[in-house]
């Protein structure tokens, strides 16, 4: 009876210049996390799956990786699972490599975690214009993934568009442009004010003016505030990864009347107290 061939994933990174250690480490980590996520969804009751490095060779970076379940208790020998992982990774790469309109309600749309991981996997290739990455099942030519630097850069650009602006959990900002969506006329009121800072989100977010004087810098100008843009300082707070509150600490100047405000139909009036 012929001996069963062990399944090994071979990652070959052909680089033209030295690779930054943190980039290759993050690439391996993201690959392992994606493998764990994929296999745990395919192997019922199998526990957590992990990739282990079993051999590393020099020249170009050549790494042989083997999948285990539950800290080396069970070697994953199923060709369909290993091949499925490579195919799934290739689908993710192709999804983000080709610029397209992302339909977030499509069940086939990748998750944010998958997008972040695939961008990290190709980071060493994206940084080196003469490099390329190959991932294959050792000894089986049918399951092979290839990406060069041009494809890696296109992928990362589309991942950034997919993920949208990076929003800190809590972070200060200076001289950002604020459009008003709704505002109460009472300088002391902190309820009901909403506005848009496009760096963080195209949607209206609750505003809190940190002093009556700051709010008065908007209310006491003669122009219609909803046709203006305001250059402001403040702090953004988030909830579930989305902006939830802008605390406005200073108003530098008003710009306008804002064509962008008129075009978007911002016609709400300042409400009375």
C-alpha positions in Angstrom: 0.0 0.0 0.0 1.6 3.3 -1.0 2.5 5.6 1.8 0.2 8.6 2.2 1.9 11.8 1.2 1.9 14.5 3.9 0.4 17.8 2.9 2.7 20.8 3.3 2.0 24.4 2.4 5.1 26.0 0.8 5.5 29.7 0.9 8.2 31.1 -1.4 9.0 34.8 -1.3 11.4 35.8 -4.0 12.7 39.2 -2.9 15.0 41.6 -4.7 16.1 43.5 -1.6 16.3 42.8 2.2 12.9 42.2 3.9 12.1 44.2 7.0 11.7 41.7 9.9 8.4 43.2 11.1 6.9 42.9 7.6 7.6 39.2 7.2 6.6 38.5 10.8 3.2 40.2 10.3 2.8 38.5 7.0 3.3 35.0 8.6 1.0 36.0 11.5 -1.8 37.2 9.2 -1.5 34.0 7.1 -1.8 31.9 10.2 -4.8 33.8 11.4 -6.6 33.4 8.1 -5.8 29.7 8.1 -7.2 29.3 11.6 -10.4 31.2 10.6 -10.9 29.2 7.4 -10.2 25.7 8.8 -12.3 26.2 12.0 -15.3 27.0 9.7 -14.7 23.8 7.7 -13.7 21.1 10.2 -16.6 20.5 12.5 -15.7 20.0 16.2 -12.0 20.1 15.4 -11.0 22.8 17.7 -8.6 25.6 16.8 -6.4 25.1 13.7 -2.9 26.6 13.5 -0.1 26.7 11.0 3.3 25.7 12.2 6.7 26.4 10.5 8.5 23.1 10.0 11.3 24.2 7.7 12.8 27.5 6.6 15.5 28.0 3.9 17.6 30.9 2.9 18.3 32.6 -0.5 14.7 33.6 -1.2 12.5 33.0 1.8 11.2 29.4 1.4 9.0 28.3 4.3 7.3 24.9 4.7 4.1 25.1 6.8 2.0 22.4 8.2 -1.5 22.6 9.7 -2.3 21.2 13.1 -5.4 21.2 15.3 -5.3 22.0 19.0 -1.5 22.5 19.5 -0.1 19.6 17.5 -2.7 17.0 18.6 -3.9 16.3 15.0 -2.2 16.9 11.7 -4.6 18.2 9.1 -4.1 15.8 6.2 -7.3 16.5 4.3 -6.4 17.7 0.8 -9.8 19.3 0.3 -9.3 21.5 3.4 -5.8 22.5 2.6 -6.6 23.1 -1.1 -9.7 25.0 -0.1 -7.6 27.3 2.1 -5.3 28.2 -0.8 -8.3 28.7 -3.1 -10.1 30.9 -0.6 -6.9 33.0 -0.1 -6.7 33.4 -3.9 -10.3 34.5 -4.0 -9.7 37.1 -1.4 -6.6 38.4 -3.2 -8.6 38.6 -6.5 -11.5 40.3 -4.8 -9.4 43.1 -3.6 -7.0 43.2 -6.5 -9.7 44.1 -9.0 -11.2 47.6 -8.3 -14.9 47.3 -8.0 -17.9 48.7 -6.2 -18.1 46.9 -2.9 -21.6 45.7 -2.0 -21.3 45.3 1.8 -24.7 43.5 2.0 -23.5 40.8 -0.4 -22.9 37.6 1.6 -19.8 36.9 -0.4 -18.3 40.2 0.7 -15.1 39.6 2.9 -15.1 40.7 6.5 -13.0 43.6 7.8 -10.7 41.0 9.5 -10.2 39.2 6.2 -9.4 42.4 4.4 -6.9 43.5 7.0 -5.2 40.0 7.1 -4.8 39.7 3.3 -3.2 43.2 3.1 -0.7 42.2 5.8 0.1 38.9 4.0 1.2 40.7 0.9 3.0 43.5 2.6 6.6 42.3 2.0 5.7 41.9 -1.7 4.0 45.3 -2.0 7.1 47.0 -0.6 9.6 45.4 -3.0 9.0 46.2 -6.7 11.0 43.2 -7.8 9.5 40.5 -5.5 6.8 37.9 -5.9 5.0 35.5 -3.6 4.0 31.9 -4.3 2.0 29.7 -2.0 1.3 26.1 -3.0 0.6 22.6 -1.7 3.9 20.9 -1.9 3.8 18.2 -4.7 0.5 19.2 -6.2 0.6 21.7 -9.1 -3.2 22.1 -9.1 -3.3 24.4 -6.0 -1.0 27.3 -6.5 -1.2 31.0 -5.7 1.0 33.7 -7.2 1.2 37.5 -6.6 3.7 40.0 -7.7 4.4 43.5 -6.4 2.0 45.3 -8.8 -0.9 43.0 -7.8 0.0 43.4 -4.1 -0.1 47.2 -4.3 -3.4 47.2 -6.2 -4.8 44.9 -3.5 -3.7 47.1 -0.6 -5.1 50.2 -2.3 -8.5 48.6 -2.6 -8.4 47.2 0.9 -7.9 50.8 2.2 -10.9 51.9 0.2 -12.9 49.0 1.6 -12.0 49.7 5.2 -12.5 53.4 4.9 -10.9 56.1 7.0 -8.9 55.0 10.1 -10.8 56.3 13.1 -9.0 56.3 16.5 -11.0 55.1 19.6 -10.4 58.6 21.1 -8.2 61.1 19.4 -7.7 64.8 19.1 -7.8 66.6 15.7 -6.8 70.1 14.5 -8.1 72.2 11.7 -10.6 69.7 10.3 -13.5 70.9 8.2 -17.0 70.6 9.9 -20.3 70.9 8.1 -23.4 71.4 10.2 -26.4 69.1 9.8 -28.5 70.2 12.8 -28.0 72.8 15.5 -30.0 74.3 18.3 -30.0 78.1 18.7 -29.3 78.1 22.5 -25.6 78.6 23.1 -25.8 76.5 26.3 -27.6 73.6 24.7 -25.6 70.5 24.1 -28.5 68.3 22.8 -29.5 67.9 19.2 -26.4 69.3 17.5 -25.0 67.1 14.7 -22.4 67.6 12.0 -20.1 66.0 9.5 -16.3 65.8 9.5 -15.6 63.9 6.3 -12.1 62.7 7.4 -13.9 60.4 9.8 -17.3 59.7 8.3 -19.7 61.0 5.6 -22.6 60.6 8.1 -23.8 63.2 10.7 -22.4 62.6 14.2 -23.4 64.1 17.5 -21.6 67.4 18.3 -20.7 68.7 21.8 -19.3 72.2 22.0 -17.0 72.4 24.9 -18.0 75.9 25.9 -20.7 78.5 25.1 -18.1 80.7 23.5 -17.1 78.0 21.0 -20.8 77.5 19.9 -21.3 81.3 19.8 -18.4 81.5 17.2 -20.9 79.8 14.9 -24.2 81.0 16.0 -23.3 84.7 16.1 -22.1 85.0 12.5 -24.5 86.6 10.1 -24.3 83.9 7.5 -26.6 80.8 7.3 -24.5 78.3 9.2 -25.8 75.4 7.1 -24.3 76.9 3.9 -20.9 77.3 5.6 -17.9 75.0 6.4 -16.1 75.5 9.7 -12.4 74.8 10.4 -12.4 73.3 13.9 -10.3 71.6 16.6 -11.6 68.9 18.8 -11.7 65.3 19.9 -13.4 62.3 18.2 -14.8 59.4 20.2 -16.0 56.1 18.6 -18.4 53.3 19.4 -18.0 49.9 17.6 -15.4 51.4 15.3 -17.6 54.3 14.1 -17.5 58.0 15.1 -20.0 58.6 17.9 -19.2 62.1 19.2 -17.2 65.1 18.1 -16.2 67.4 21.0 -15.5 70.8 19.4 -12.9 72.8 21.4 -12.2 75.7 19.0 -13.5 77.3 15.8 -10.8 78.9 13.7 -12.8 80.3 10.8 -15.8 79.9 8.6 -15.5 79.1 4.9 -18.3 79.6 2.4 -21.0 79.8 1.5 -20.1 76.2 0.9 -21.0 74.8 -2.5 -20.6 71.3 -1.1 -23.2 72.1 1.6 -25.7 73.5 -1.0 -25.1 70.5 -3.3 -25.8 68.0 -0.5 -29.1 69.7 0.4 -28.1 70.8 4.0 -31.1 73.2 4.4 -32.0 72.6 8.1 -32.4 75.7 10.1 -30.9 76.6 13.5 -33.5 75.5 16.0 -34.8 77.8 18.7 -34.0 77.0 22.3 
